[in-house]
């Protein structure tokens, strides 16, 4: 129950309309309340990490989706504390398919070697065809990106 409350509070922080947004200069900043979110990012991260301890697939999926949204809003942030919890979900053959798919997308967006390796591993060894297909696609794109970067150096 506490984990659900933590997740709820986190989601409310991210989605709420606040007076802080009026100080933002661009439409994007106003829409996402960047100054407010940025100032509360450590608390948001802490709450999301706590929510990853849940056994509830809905909470896990919402947490992964929130990480994905945070990464899109703050691409300059590393969000490395989320790599292990997301990896655990992606590799969990007993987890619900939708939860694994969302966690896979969030993990890929973090652009970490460990996450990429996990996605590649799952693409080879999972029994879930939906997860396998997504991991194959993401692994192929990651490989293409790495090859392109190497050819430019």
Number of C-alpha atoms within 10 A of each C-alpha: 7 10 19 16 12 18 24 18 15 23 17 11 18 20 13 12 15 12 11 13 20 14 13 17 9 10 10 12 16 18 13 18 24 20 16 19 21 13 10 14 19 11 13 23 18 13 21 27 19 16 25 24 12 16 11 13 17 14 20 26 21 20 30 28 17 20 26 22 15 20 18 14 17 15 12 8 12 13 16 13 12 20 21 15 18 28 22 15 25 28 20 15 16 9 16 16 18 14 23 27 21 23 28 27 20 27 29 23 18 22 14 15 12 16 23 22 13 23 27 20 16 25 23 12 11 17 11 15 11 15 24 20 16 17 26 18 15 20 21 13 12 18 14 12 12 11 11 11 10 9 8 6 5
